[in-house]
Amino acid sequence: MKKLFTFLIVFCAVFFYAQNSQAATIIIGWDPEVTKERYAGSILVEDTDFDKNYWYIDPETHERYSLEDGIDVSRLLKTFGVGIHNKDLESIAIDSSSTDIDYELSYKKRGQFLLQVEENGEAWYVNPLDNRRHLIQNGKKGLDTLKALAIDMSSSKLKIFPVTENKNFIETDKDEFDFENYWELYRLLQNNYYQADKADDKTLFYGSLKGMADSLEDPYTEFFTPKDSSAFKKKLSGGSSVQGIGAMVETLEDVLMIISPLNGSPAQKAGLQAQDQIWIVDDVDIRGFTLDDAVALIKGEAGTTVILEIYRPSTNETFKVSIIREEINLPNVESKKLDNNIAYIKINIFSINLKNEFDSARAKVVDGSTDGLIIDLRNNPGGYTNSAVQLADYWLPEGALIMQEKFPEQTFQYTSRIDREINIPTIILVNEGSASASEIFTSALDENNVAQVVGQTTFGKGTGQSIQNFPDGSALKFTVFEWLTSDSKSLQDVGLVPDYVVENTLYSDEQLKKAKELLR
């Protein structure tokens, strides 16, 4: 046994010195081919005068791949990662205390990236220097691990490794990203922003979600904080009471625009119109404000005064108006009988319960002696698509096409499910404040020739949104489809042109007059 032990010592010593001798030969003679094999699968670092460049050497082709950021690590794992079972992976040493090592397998896997197939795809890199495996996380953390394993090499010697021609890997205009950047930004603001009270967790978190929605540059895609979400749902349900000027508004391109002044509201009495832009509120320029911040300045206790500076695109003029705030109570549906047996129903919003509310209003004003029906959708900003479809069903024959929802992969068609229930002459009143569900309903009746349309060209909102509610009370309203009329037309940004284009005057509702005239 003693002789055997001595022999092993001698053998190891010879092997050690032989290795050193070979290394010395490489340094002195510098055989490029030997160097390529020596560093195959290694991480190399090139220290320039200005920066350090990190490279991965392909074990097969000896091409080098630049490692600039966490995105490159993700691509590296995707390009070179090979599957390995836990049994084999565990036979590759992870540190000096590892046992049951398969040295032949370890040598075979040196310089490779291994992906655990039984786990969640965890990645490991086998370092050629010691044949040990190192856990490589996706993104920046993985890059830091690889950098720590890098071997120094001069720029002149590095030239023997050609830069890869794999354009998908080294392209500069990267279409991937490193999520670690998000958290790094989060930590930087949280720990270093000069007004620490403004960089609290809640503000940064909800602000980042809002920014994500805003990045799509779609005015109808919006993230709501729990507080804002509650207010938005109230607006959709209708029938709410608020104190303010009484106008539906939206923020478009950082400008607060009036979608519609409510009927009888202080805004309407002051002469405000759909598409008017509110620039200044009580000497505060609100251009660039969020919708919530802008509305918060306009709202206020009933009886108080707010001064608005308005820009009207239709006339290219700016002017100021002084408005006394009031308690605004807006019913979803209003109805009354007009002269000559004409029924009049005003729909202020397409609420989720519109069908029941419409049925109640209809029962009050429509009977066997009714000669005509006026549906007033002026300044109706829309609401639920299903409510528009259900309402249109009353006028259309069974199977008639109401509207179409065009999703990226498929188009769905909505048709009437019942035969025509309302079979009396019908006029629909619209204006530039009639949007979304109002346009769906109007176009369905107009294109199926069961109603005539009077007023002005509608708003032109040809997309539909979905609402996703989250456990904390926040919500996301986001565009999911483009809707088309029964004639496959999109009204986005163009609106629906009435059969009879009529403008009101300051002193007379000419549109209502025209509707009654057509029904006589």
C-alpha positions in Angstrom: 0.0 0.0 0.0 2.8 2.3 0.8 4.4 1.7 -2.6 1.2 2.4 -4.3 0.7 5.7 -2.4 4.2 6.8 -3.4 3.6 6.0 -7.0 0.4 8.1 -7.0 2.3 11.1 -5.6 5.0 10.8 -8.2 2.4 10.5 -10.9 0.5 13.5 -9.7 3.7 15.5 -9.5 4.7 14.6 -13.1 1.2 15.5 -14.3 1.4 18.8 -12.4 4.7 19.8 -13.8 3.8 18.6 -17.3 0.7 20.8 -17.2 2.8 23.8 -16.1 5.3 23.1 -18.8 2.6 23.1 -21.4 1.2 26.3 -20.1 4.6 27.9 -20.3 5.0 26.7 -23.9 1.6 28.4 -24.8 2.7 31.7 -23.3 6.1 31.7 -25.0 5.2 30.2 -28.4 1.5 31.2 -28.4 0.0 28.7 -30.7 -3.4 30.1 -31.8 -5.1 26.7 -32.3 -3.9 25.5 -28.9 -5.2 28.8 -27.3 -8.6 28.3 -29.0 -8.9 24.8 -27.5 -7.7 26.0 -24.1 -10.3 28.8 -23.8 -13.2 27.0 -25.5 -16.4 27.6 -23.5 -14.7 30.2 -21.3 -15.8 33.7 -20.3 -13.1 36.2 -21.3 -12.7 39.8 -20.3 -11.0 42.4 -22.5 -9.7 45.3 -20.4 -9.6 48.3 -22.7 -8.5 51.8 -21.8 -12.1 52.9 -21.4 -14.1 49.8 -20.4 -14.2 46.1 -19.9 -15.7 43.9 -22.7 -17.0 40.4 -21.8 -17.2 37.5 -24.2 -18.4 33.9 -24.3 -16.4 31.5 -26.5 -18.5 28.9 -28.3 -16.9 25.5 -27.5 -17.5 24.2 -31.0 -16.9 27.1 -33.4 -14.6 29.2 -31.2 -16.7 32.3 -32.1 -17.1 34.9 -29.4 -20.4 36.3 -28.2 -20.6 39.7 -26.6 -22.0 39.9 -23.1 -23.1 43.5 -22.6 -26.2 43.2 -20.4 -28.8 40.8 -19.0 -30.5 40.5 -22.3 -27.4 38.8 -23.8 -27.4 36.3 -20.9 -31.0 35.4 -21.8 -30.0 34.9 -25.4 -27.0 32.9 -24.4 -29.1 30.5 -22.5 -31.6 30.3 -25.3 -28.9 29.6 -27.9 -26.6 27.3 -26.0 -28.7 25.8 -23.3 -28.9 21.9 -23.3 -31.2 19.8 -21.2 -29.8 17.7 -18.3 -31.5 15.4 -15.8 -31.0 16.0 -12.1 -29.1 12.7 -11.7 -26.5 13.8 -14.2 -26.4 17.4 -13.0 -25.8 16.3 -9.4 -22.7 14.3 -10.5 -21.0 17.6 -11.5 -19.3 19.3 -8.6 -20.9 22.5 -7.3 -18.1 23.2 -4.7 -15.2 21.5 -2.9 -17.5 19.6 -0.7 -19.4 17.8 -3.5 -19.2 14.0 -3.6 -20.0 11.2 -6.0 -18.5 13.3 -8.9 -18.5 11.9 -12.4 -15.2 13.4 -13.7 -15.7 12.2 -17.2 -19.1 13.8 -17.5 -17.8 17.0 -15.9 -15.0 17.3 -18.4 -17.4 16.6 -21.3 -19.8 19.3 -20.2 -17.1 22.0 -19.5 -18.0 25.4 -21.0 -21.6 24.4 -21.5 -24.9 25.8 -20.3 -27.1 23.1 -18.7 -30.9 23.4 -18.2 -32.6 21.2 -15.6 -35.4 19.4 -17.3 -37.1 18.2 -14.1 -37.1 21.6 -12.5 -38.2 25.0 -13.7 -35.5 25.2 -16.3 -32.8 26.4 -13.9 -29.5 27.1 -15.8 -26.0 26.1 -14.9 -22.7 27.0 -16.4 -19.8 24.5 -16.1 -16.6 26.5 -15.7 -13.7 25.0 -17.8 -11.2 26.2 -15.2 -12.4 23.8 -12.4 -15.2 21.8 -14.1 -17.7 23.0 -11.4 -21.2 24.2 -12.2 -22.5 27.7 -11.3 -26.1 28.7 -11.1 -26.9 31.3 -13.8 -30.0 33.4 -13.3 -31.7 35.1 -16.2 -30.7 38.7 -16.8 -28.3 41.0 -14.9 -27.7 38.6 -11.9 -26.6 35.9 -14.3 -24.3 38.4 -16.1 -22.7 39.3 -12.7 -22.0 35.6 -12.1 -20.4 35.1 -15.5 -18.3 38.3 -15.0 -16.9 36.9 -11.8 -15.7 33.8 -13.7 -14.1 35.7 -16.5 -10.4 35.2 -17.6 -8.3 38.2 -18.6 -7.2 38.3 -22.2 -5.5 41.1 -24.2 -7.2 42.6 -27.3 -4.5 41.4 -29.6 -4.8 37.7 -28.5 -8.6 38.0 -28.4 -8.6 38.6 -32.2 -8.1 34.9 -32.9 -11.7 34.4 -31.8 -14.0 35.7 -34.6 -17.0 37.8 -33.5 -20.1 35.7 -34.2 -22.1 36.4 -37.3 -25.3 35.3 -35.6 -27.1 38.6 -36.1 -30.1 37.6 -33.9 -27.6 37.5 -31.0 -25.5 40.6 -31.5 -28.0 43.1 -33.1 -27.8 46.4 -31.4 -31.5 47.3 -31.7 -32.6 44.7 -29.2 -36.2 43.6 -29.0 -35.7 42.0 -25.6 -35.2 43.6 -22.3 -34.0 42.9 -18.8 -36.6 43.1 -16.0 -33.9 43.7 -13.6 -33.7 47.2 -15.0 -37.2 47.8 -13.6 -36.3 46.8 -10.1 -33.0 48.8 -10.3 -34.9 51.9 -11.3 -37.4 51.2 -8.5 -34.6 51.0 -5.9 -32.8 54.0 -7.2 -35.9 56.3 -6.9 -36.9 54.8 -3.6 -33.5 55.3 -2.0 -32.1 58.4 -3.7 -35.0 60.6 -4.8 -34.6 64.0 -3.2 -38.2 64.2 -2.0 -38.4 60.8 -0.2 -42.0 61.2 0.8 -43.0 61.2 -2.9 -41.1 58.0 -3.7 -43.0 55.7 -1.4 -43.8 52.1 -2.4 -47.4 52.8 -3.3 -46.7 55.8 -5.5 -43.9 54.1 -7.4 -45.8 50.9 -7.8 -49.1 52.4 -9.1 -47.2 55.0 -11.1 -45.3 52.2 -12.9 -48.5 50.4 -13.8 -50.0 53.6 -15.1 -46.9 54.3 -17.1 -47.2 50.8 -18.6 -50.7 51.5 -19.8 -49.9 55.0 -21.0 -46.9 53.7 -23.1 -49.4 52.2 -25.6 -50.4 55.8 -26.5 -54.1 54.7 -26.6 -56.3 57.3 -24.9 -58.8 54.5 -24.0 -56.3 52.2 -22.3 -55.9 53.3 -18.7 -54.8 52.0 -15.4 -56.9 52.9 -12.3 -55.7 53.0 -8.7 -58.3 51.5 -6.3 -59.7 55.0 -5.6 -59.9 55.9 -9.3 -61.3 52.5 -10.2 -64.2 53.0 -7.8 -65.0 56.4 -9.4 -64.9 54.9 -12.9 -67.3 52.1 -12.0 -69.7 54.7 -10.6 -69.6 56.6 -13.8 -70.3 53.4 -15.8 -73.2 52.4 -13.6 -74.8 55.9 -14.0 -77.3 57.6 -11.7 -74.6 58.9 -9.5 -74.5 62.3 -7.7 -71.5 64.6 -7.9 -70.7 68.2 -7.3 -69.2 70.0 -10.2 -69.9 71.5 -13.6 -71.6 68.4 -15.1 -69.5 67.3 -18.1 -68.1 64.0 -19.4 -64.4 64.5 -20.1 -61.4 62.5 -21.3 -57.7 63.2 -21.5 -56.5 63.0 -25.1 -52.9 63.8 -25.9 -52.4 65.4 -22.5 -55.3 67.7 -23.0 -58.6 67.5 -21.1 -61.4 67.5 -23.6 -65.1 67.6 -23.1 -66.9 64.6 -24.5 -70.3 65.9 -23.6 -71.8 68.5 -21.3 -74.7 66.9 -19.4 -78.2 68.0 -20.1 -79.2 71.0 -17.9 -75.8 71.1 -16.3 -73.8 74.2 -15.4 -71.4 73.3 -18.2 -74.2 73.3 -20.7 -75.7 76.5 -19.4 -72.3 78.2 -19.7 -72.2 77.2 -23.4 -69.5 74.5 -23.3 -69.6 72.1 -26.2 -68.3 68.6 -27.0 -64.7 68.7 -28.1 -64.0 71.9 -26.2 -60.6 71.7 -24.5 -60.1 72.9 -20.9 -56.6 74.4 -20.7 -56.6 76.4 -17.4 -58.6 75.9 -14.2 -58.5 78.9 -11.8 -55.1 80.1 -13.2 -53.7 76.5 -13.1 -52.5 75.2 -16.5 -53.7 71.6 -16.5 -52.3 70.6 -19.9 -50.2 67.5 -19.1 -52.2 66.7 -15.9 -53.6 63.2 -15.4 -57.4 62.9 -15.8 -57.8 62.5 -12.1 -55.7 65.5 -11.2 -57.5 67.7 -13.7 -61.0 66.7 -12.7 -60.1 67.1 -9.0 -59.4 70.8 -9.7 -62.7 71.3 -11.6 -64.9 69.5 -9.1 -65.9 71.3 -5.9 -68.6 72.1 -3.4 -71.9 73.1 -4.9 -72.3 76.9 -4.9 -68.6 77.7 -5.4 -67.2 79.2 -8.6 -64.6 77.8 -11.0 -63.1 79.8 -13.8 -62.1 77.8 -16.9 -60.1 78.9 -19.9 -61.4 77.0 -22.9 -60.0 76.4 -26.4 -62.6 75.6 -29.1 -61.0 73.8 -32.1 -64.0 74.3 -34.3 -63.5 78.1 -34.2 -59.9 78.3 -33.2 -60.7 80.6 -30.3 -59.9 80.7 -26.6 -62.1 82.2 -24.0 -62.9 82.2 -20.2 -66.1 81.1 -18.6 -67.1 81.4 -14.9 -69.2 78.5 -13.8 -71.0 78.0 -10.5 -70.8 74.3 -9.4 -74.0 72.4 -8.6 -75.1 69.1 -7.3 -75.3 66.9 -10.5 -77.9 64.1 -10.5 -78.0 62.3 -13.7 -80.6 59.6 -14.4 -79.6 57.0 -17.0 -82.9 57.3 -18.9 -85.4 60.2 -19.1 -88.7 60.0 -21.0 -91.7 62.2 -21.8 -94.5 62.6 -24.3 -94.3 65.4 -26.9 -97.0 66.9 -29.0 -98.7 64.9 -31.8 -98.3 61.6 -29.9 -94.5 61.5 -30.2 -92.6 59.6 -27.5 -89.2 61.0 -26.4 -86.6 58.9 -24.6 -83.3 60.5 -23.6 -80.5 58.0 -22.8 -77.5 59.5 -21.0 -75.3 56.5 -20.7 -75.4 52.8 -21.8 -75.3 51.5 -18.2 -75.2 47.8 -17.4 -78.9 47.8 -16.5 -80.0 49.9 -19.4 -82.4 47.3 -20.8 -84.6 47.3 -17.6 -84.4 51.1 -17.3 -85.4 51.5 -21.0 -88.3 49.1 -20.5 -89.6 51.2 -17.6 -89.2 54.5 -19.6 -90.8 53.0 -22.7 -93.9 51.8 -20.7 -94.5 55.3 -19.6 -94.5 57.0 -23.0 -95.2 54.4 -25.7 -98.7 53.0 -26.2 -101.1 52.1 -29.0 -101.6 55.7 -29.9 -97.9 56.6 -30.3 -97.1 57.8 -33.8 -93.4 58.1 -33.5 -90.4 57.7 -31.2 -87.4 59.9 -30.7 -84.3 58.4 -29.1 -82.0 61.2 -27.9 -78.3 60.1 -27.7 -76.8 63.6 -27.8 -73.8 63.9 -25.5 -74.1 60.2 -24.6 -70.4 59.0 -24.2 -71.3 55.3 -24.5 -70.9 52.6 -21.9 -71.4 48.9 -22.2 -71.3 47.3 -25.6 -73.8 44.6 -24.6 -76.3 47.2 -23.6 -76.2 48.8 -27.0 -76.6 45.3 -28.6 -79.6 44.5 -26.4 -81.3 47.8 -27.1 -80.8 47.5 -30.9 -82.5 44.1 -30.7 -85.9 45.7 -30.1 -86.0 47.4 -33.5 -84.4 44.7 -35.7 -85.8 41.6 -37.3 -84.4 38.3 -36.0 -81.0 37.5 -37.4 -80.1 41.1 -38.5 -76.5 42.0 -38.1 -76.0 44.6 -35.3 -72.2 45.0 -35.1 -68.9 43.2 -35.4 -66.0 42.9 -32.9 -62.7 42.5 -34.8 -60.0 41.0 -32.6 -56.5 40.3 -33.8 -57.2 36.6 -34.6 -61.0 36.5 -35.1 -64.1 38.6 -35.8 -67.3 38.1 -33.9 -70.7 39.1 -35.3 -73.7 40.1 -33.1 -77.1 39.5 -34.6 -80.6 40.2 -33.3 -82.0 37.3 -31.3 -85.6 38.3 -31.2 -88.0 39.5 -33.9 -88.8 43.2 -34.1 -90.7 44.5 -31.0 -90.7 48.2 -31.7 -92.3 48.9 -35.1 -93.0 52.6 -35.0 -91.2 55.3 -36.9 -88.0 56.2 -35.0 -85.6 59.1 -35.1 -82.2 59.1 -33.4 -80.6 62.4 -32.3 -76.8 62.5 -32.2 -74.0 65.0 -32.0 -70.3 65.1 -31.7 -70.7 64.0 -28.0 -72.3 60.7 -29.0 -69.7 58.1 -28.8 -68.9 54.4 -28.5 -72.0 52.4 -27.6 -74.1 55.3 -28.8 -72.5 54.9 -32.2 -73.0 51.1 -32.2 -76.7 51.4 -31.5 -77.2 54.2 -34.0 -75.3 52.6 -36.9 -77.2 49.3 -36.3 -80.6 50.9 -36.7 -79.5 53.3 -39.5 -77.8 50.6 -41.7 -80.7 48.2 -41.2 -83.1 51.0 -42.3 -85.3 51.0 -39.2 -84.5 54.5 -38.0 -83.3 57.9 -39.4 -80.6 59.9 -37.8 -80.6 63.6 -37.2 -78.0 65.9 -35.8 -74.2 66.2 -36.2 -71.4 63.8 -37.0 -70.7 61.6 -34.0 -67.5 61.4 -31.9 -65.9 58.5 -33.8 -64.8 56.0 -31.2 -64.4 52.7 -33.0 -62.7 50.6 -30.4 -63.9 48.5 -27.5 -62.4 48.1 -24.1 -62.4 45.4 -21.4 -61.9 46.0 -17.7 -59.7 43.7 -15.6 -60.2 44.2 -11.8 -57.4 43.3 -9.4 -57.6 42.1 -5.8 -56.3 45.4 -4.3 -59.2 47.3 -6.0 -57.2 48.7 -8.9 -58.2 48.0 -12.4 -57.1 48.2 -16.0 -59.3 49.4 -18.8 -57.7 48.4 -22.1 -58.6 48.2 -25.8 -59.2 44.7 -27.0 -61.1 45.0 -30.3 -62.1 47.3 -33.1 -65.8 47.3 -33.7 -67.3 47.5 -37.2 -70.8 48.5 -38.3 -73.1 46.0 -39.9 -71.7 47.2 -43.2 -68.2 46.4 -42.0 -67.2 50.1 -41.7 -65.0 51.5 -38.9 -66.1 54.8 -37.3 -62.8 55.3 -35.6 -61.8 59.0 -35.8 -64.5 59.7 -38.5 -67.8 59.2 -36.7 -71.2 58.6 -38.2 -72.7 61.2 -40.5 -76.5 61.7 -39.8 -79.1 61.3 -42.5 -80.0 64.9 -41.7 -77.2 67.2 -40.6 -78.7 69.9 -38.4 -77.0 72.4 -36.1 -78.7 73.9 -33.1 -78.7 77.6 -32.4 -78.1 79.3 -29.0 -81.8 79.8 -28.6 -83.4 76.8 -30.4 -83.1 73.0 -30.5 -83.3 72.7 -34.3 -82.4 69.0 -34.2 -85.4 68.2 -32.1 -87.6 70.3 -34.3 -86.3 68.3 -37.4 -87.0 65.0 -35.7 -90.6 66.0 -34.9 -91.1 67.3 -38.4 -90.0 63.9 -39.9 -92.5 62.1 -37.7 -95.5 64.2 -38.5 
